Amino acid sequence: MSVFQRPASASVLYDAPGPKARARYRFFGVLALIGVAGLLWYVVSALADNGQFDADLWDPFQYNAVQQMIVDGLLATLEAFGLAAVFSLSLGALLASGQLSDHKPVRWACTAVVQFFRAMPLLILIVALYYAFFAKNPMWALVLGLALYNGSVQAEIIRSGVNAVPRGQGEAAYALGMRKTQVMSSILVPQAVRSMLPSMIGQLVVTLKDTSLGYIITYNELLFMGKKIATQPLNAAGFPYIPVVLVIGPIYIALCLLLTALARWIEARGRRGANRRTSSAA
């Protein structure tokens, strides 16, 4: 082999690291691991010195009233998320349709709405809705704030997914005499769903986590209930901040993992259906 030829196993983007480089990478990896371990040890030690790992701090969770508070907070979180998810997906589909419209005023108006609510900080939007309209019913301030912000993001996801479909698909449909509504509903959107579904579900996960902002406006969601439990010295051991985090945190993680698993199941089911249709057509 010529000295000017690149070996077949070599990368075309960068040269393979030599022995010294690999040793240097291992050294920095071990150093970073030691640093992270030291930081964790410092945090755990500080919390232990403050008595946050005392067994007595777990006593409040034995009471039915505290357990009911957690259940009520979970149900309130799921209620707000369910409403926000439905409203954001509906609003996203509506705004995306407007952005893809052939009428310039409709397209410009929908684009302005999307850009405005995407740029608006979510917390400011929720607080503004709460003090302006929903001081007596904070759930709707949270739901509408989440719907407006996440609906704008979903609109961009849907618009990008539709535009990612090869142009020839739509041109062929128009050549057959189909109207734009038929092209969108029968040709473009079904193909775009497969590519944009992971992003849409990912944004729904963000919506679920953002329901925790409801504690700012005293909505009785899961985080607000956890705060109420953590700030009440129910026994002589003090405030159970760490136990509350260790209880509330995994609940949020489990909800997000369940939503992600649902998204994967829907995506796999759609892929199997598409493969069956392709094989039957062949």
VMD Tcl script that draws the C-alpha trace (Angstrom):
set ca {
  {0.00 0.00 0.00}
  {1.29 3.48 -0.84}
  {2.37 5.76 1.97}
  {-0.11 8.36 0.67}
  {-3.09 6.01 0.94}
  {-5.29 6.18 4.04}
  {-5.96 2.84 5.77}
  {-9.54 1.62 5.30}
  {-10.16 1.54 9.07}
  {-9.00 5.12 9.63}
  {-11.58 7.88 10.10}
  {-11.92 10.54 7.44}
  {-12.72 13.18 10.07}
  {-9.81 12.85 12.47}
  {-6.72 10.78 13.07}
  {-6.94 7.89 15.49}
  {-5.40 8.80 18.88}
  {-2.03 7.29 19.66}
  {-0.91 5.64 22.91}
  {-0.02 8.95 24.58}
  {-3.33 10.54 23.60}
  {-5.31 7.55 24.89}
  {-3.38 7.64 28.16}
  {-4.09 11.38 28.44}
  {-7.80 10.81 27.82}
  {-7.89 8.12 30.51}
  {-6.11 10.44 32.95}
  {-8.59 13.28 32.39}
  {-11.51 10.82 32.64}
  {-10.29 9.52 35.99}
  {-9.65 13.08 37.16}
  {-13.20 14.13 36.20}
  {-14.62 11.07 37.95}
  {-12.72 11.91 41.12}
  {-13.96 15.49 40.94}
  {-17.59 14.44 40.57}
  {-17.24 11.89 43.39}
  {-15.66 14.55 45.62}
  {-18.50 16.98 44.89}
  {-21.12 14.33 45.70}
  {-19.30 13.44 48.90}
  {-19.25 17.10 49.95}
  {-22.99 17.54 49.27}
  {-23.94 14.33 51.08}
  {-21.70 15.19 54.03}
  {-23.18 18.68 54.32}
  {-26.72 17.30 54.26}
  {-25.82 14.60 56.78}
  {-24.31 17.20 59.12}
  {-27.60 19.08 58.97}
  {-29.50 15.92 59.90}
  {-31.26 15.56 56.55}
  {-30.69 11.80 56.47}
  {-32.10 11.11 59.92}
  {-34.65 8.31 59.96}
  {-37.07 10.49 61.94}
  {-37.55 12.77 58.92}
  {-39.33 9.93 57.13}
  {-42.00 9.67 59.82}
  {-44.41 12.18 58.17}
  {-44.88 9.83 55.20}
  {-46.49 7.28 57.51}
  {-49.50 9.55 58.06}
  {-52.54 9.13 55.85}
  {-52.94 12.89 55.56}
  {-49.47 13.30 54.06}
  {-49.98 10.38 51.70}
  {-53.28 11.87 50.59}
  {-51.56 15.21 49.93}
  {-49.13 13.49 47.58}
  {-51.95 11.66 45.79}
  {-53.95 14.89 45.44}
  {-50.90 16.70 44.09}
  {-50.27 13.92 41.58}
  {-53.88 14.01 40.38}
  {-53.77 17.81 40.06}
  {-50.54 17.55 38.05}
  {-52.05 14.96 35.71}
  {-55.20 17.05 35.28}
  {-53.23 20.16 34.35}
  {-50.97 18.17 32.03}
  {-53.87 16.42 30.30}
  {-55.67 19.69 29.56}
  {-52.46 21.46 28.52}
  {-51.47 18.57 26.23}
  {-54.83 18.54 24.43}
  {-54.95 22.32 24.08}
  {-51.30 22.64 22.97}
  {-51.62 19.94 20.31}
  {-54.87 21.45 19.01}
  {-53.42 24.95 19.00}
  {-50.21 23.69 17.39}
  {-52.12 22.00 14.57}
  {-54.20 25.15 14.03}
  {-51.21 27.49 13.99}
  {-49.21 25.16 11.76}
  {-52.09 25.07 9.28}
  {-52.13 28.85 9.30}
  {-48.39 29.06 8.73}
  {-48.71 26.73 5.74}
  {-51.68 28.66 4.32}
  {-51.54 30.21 0.85}
  {-53.16 33.39 2.20}
  {-50.47 35.85 3.31}
  {-52.49 37.62 6.07}
  {-53.31 34.28 7.70}
  {-49.73 33.09 7.36}
  {-48.26 36.30 8.78}
  {-50.73 36.41 11.69}
  {-50.07 32.78 12.69}
  {-46.31 33.27 12.36}
  {-46.47 36.36 14.59}
  {-48.45 34.46 17.25}
  {-46.01 31.54 17.18}
  {-42.94 33.74 17.44}
  {-44.45 35.86 20.22}
  {-45.40 33.01 22.52}
  {-42.20 31.07 21.79}
  {-40.18 34.11 22.87}
  {-42.32 34.82 25.95}
  {-40.81 33.30 29.14}
  {-43.25 30.67 30.35}
  {-43.13 31.69 34.00}
  {-43.95 35.32 33.15}
  {-46.83 34.16 30.97}
  {-48.30 31.98 33.71}
  {-47.96 34.68 36.38}
  {-49.50 37.32 34.07}
  {-52.49 35.09 33.33}
  {-52.88 34.36 37.03}
  {-52.95 37.97 38.22}
  {-54.90 39.28 35.22}
  {-57.66 36.68 34.86}
  {-57.38 33.59 37.06}
  {-56.49 34.70 40.58}
  {-59.34 32.59 41.95}
  {-58.66 29.57 39.73}
  {-54.89 29.14 39.29}
  {-55.22 25.86 37.40}
  {-56.43 27.65 34.27}
  {-53.58 30.15 34.42}
  {-51.18 27.20 34.41}
  {-53.05 25.28 31.71}
  {-53.44 28.22 29.34}
  {-49.86 29.35 29.85}
  {-48.59 25.86 29.06}
  {-50.97 25.57 26.08}
  {-49.93 28.89 24.53}
  {-46.20 28.29 24.92}
  {-46.08 24.61 24.04}
  {-48.70 25.02 21.32}
  {-46.40 27.48 19.59}
  {-43.51 25.02 19.83}
  {-45.73 22.19 18.56}
  {-46.76 24.39 15.62}
  {-43.12 24.75 14.59}
  {-42.61 20.99 14.93}
  {-45.64 20.25 12.75}
  {-44.72 22.87 10.16}
  {-41.15 21.57 9.94}
  {-42.39 17.98 9.66}
  {-44.74 18.80 6.80}
  {-42.08 20.82 4.97}
  {-39.62 17.93 5.37}
  {-41.78 15.67 3.18}
  {-40.24 15.54 -0.35}
  {-41.73 18.22 -2.58}
  {-42.54 15.69 -5.26}
  {-45.19 14.07 -3.06}
  {-47.31 17.20 -3.04}
  {-46.64 18.04 -6.67}
  {-47.78 14.58 -7.76}
  {-50.98 14.96 -5.72}
  {-51.70 18.38 -7.24}
  {-51.08 16.92 -10.69}
  {-53.83 14.37 -10.01}
  {-56.27 17.23 -9.35}
  {-56.36 17.02 -5.54}
  {-57.14 20.15 -3.52}
  {-54.72 21.46 -0.91}
  {-56.88 20.19 1.97}
  {-56.81 16.72 0.45}
  {-53.07 16.90 -0.16}
  {-52.40 17.92 3.43}
  {-54.73 15.41 5.08}
  {-54.10 12.43 2.81}
  {-50.50 12.82 1.58}
  {-48.29 15.20 3.56}
  {-49.47 14.96 7.17}
  {-49.55 11.12 7.39}
  {-45.96 10.97 6.13}
  {-44.82 13.84 8.34}
  {-46.25 12.25 11.51}
  {-43.62 9.51 11.49}
  {-40.76 12.01 11.51}
  {-42.24 14.58 13.91}
  {-43.80 12.19 16.46}
  {-40.63 11.86 18.62}
  {-40.27 15.65 18.77}
  {-43.93 16.12 19.63}
  {-43.77 13.56 22.43}
  {-40.54 15.13 23.65}
  {-42.32 18.48 23.90}
  {-45.15 16.81 25.82}
  {-42.55 15.58 28.31}
  {-41.44 19.21 28.68}
  {-45.08 20.19 29.21}
  {-45.40 17.58 31.96}
  {-42.31 18.85 33.77}
  {-43.40 22.48 33.38}
  {-46.56 21.79 35.37}
  {-44.29 22.17 38.40}
  {-44.34 25.93 37.73}
  {-47.84 25.89 39.17}
  {-46.41 26.10 42.68}
  {-45.50 29.75 41.96}
  {-49.21 30.60 41.67}
  {-50.22 28.31 44.58}
  {-51.82 25.65 42.39}
  {-52.00 22.44 44.40}
  {-49.92 20.32 42.03}
  {-47.32 17.77 43.10}
  {-44.41 20.15 43.73}
  {-46.59 22.57 45.71}
  {-47.79 19.70 47.90}
  {-44.21 18.59 48.38}
  {-43.28 22.11 49.44}
  {-46.11 22.16 51.98}
  {-44.89 18.86 53.44}
  {-41.24 19.97 53.51}
  {-41.95 23.29 55.25}
  {-43.95 21.78 58.10}
  {-41.89 20.60 61.12}
  {-44.10 17.61 61.81}
  {-41.68 16.23 64.41}
  {-38.69 17.28 66.45}
  {-36.20 16.22 63.76}
  {-36.80 19.33 61.67}
  {-37.93 19.93 58.10}
  {-37.96 16.87 55.78}
  {-36.55 18.57 52.69}
  {-34.43 15.67 51.40}
  {-37.07 12.95 52.02}
  {-39.60 15.04 50.09}
  {-37.16 15.41 47.18}
  {-36.47 11.67 47.24}
  {-40.23 10.99 47.08}
  {-41.41 13.70 44.66}
  {-38.46 13.50 42.25}
  {-38.89 9.82 41.29}
  {-42.61 10.42 40.69}
  {-41.80 13.05 38.06}
  {-39.14 10.79 36.55}
  {-41.56 7.84 36.40}
  {-44.23 9.95 34.69}
  {-41.76 11.16 32.06}
  {-40.48 7.63 31.46}
  {-44.03 6.33 31.04}
  {-44.81 9.07 28.53}
  {-41.60 8.29 26.61}
  {-42.41 4.57 26.61}
  {-45.87 5.37 25.25}
  {-44.30 7.43 22.47}
  {-41.98 4.56 21.53}
  {-44.90 2.13 21.49}
  {-46.95 4.42 19.23}
  {-43.96 4.94 16.94}
  {-43.24 1.20 16.70}
  {-46.91 0.45 16.05}
  {-47.02 3.02 13.27}
  {-43.83 1.62 11.75}
  {-45.27 -1.91 11.76}
  {-48.45 -0.67 10.12}
  {-46.50 1.12 7.43}
  {-44.43 -1.99 6.75}
  {-47.57 -4.11 6.44}
  {-49.11 -1.65 3.98}
  {-45.90 -1.62 1.94}
  {-45.66 -5.41 1.82}
  {-49.32 -5.79 0.87}
  {-48.95 -3.21 -1.91}
  {-45.94 -5.07 -3.25}
}
mol new
graphics top color blue
foreach p $ca { graphics top sphere $p radius 0.5 }
foreach p [lrange $ca 0 end-1] q [lrange $ca 1 end] { graphics top cylinder $p $q radius 0.2 }
display resetview
